[in-house]
């Protein structure tokens, strides 16, 4: 059975591949798309390694509002 974290990681990895494909077909935005893909890959890896982990935010960085 797949967990929510595993599904989320898979979706993030698929999105990273999408961004890379768009960048590879669009030279003017290639660098930005590859940067985006790398971020998605990093978050997917965080989810895979520690699905319930806590992300330490830098001082002054805003956090997402709590879910209702």
WOJOWO-V916705 format. One record per pair of residues at least 24 apart in sequence whose ideal C-beta (glycine too) atoms are under 6 Angstrom apart, sorted by the first residue. I is the first residue (numbers start at 1). J is the second residue. D is the distance in Angstrom with one decimal. If there is no record, write none. Layout:
i=<I;I>
j=<J;J>
d=<D;D>
This chain:
i=<5;5;8;9;9;9;12;12;12;13;15;16;16>
j=<47;51;47;44;47;48;40;43;44;44;40;40;41>
d=<5.1;3.5;5.7;4.4;4.2;5.0;4.8;5.5;3.8;4.8;5.0;3.9;4.7>
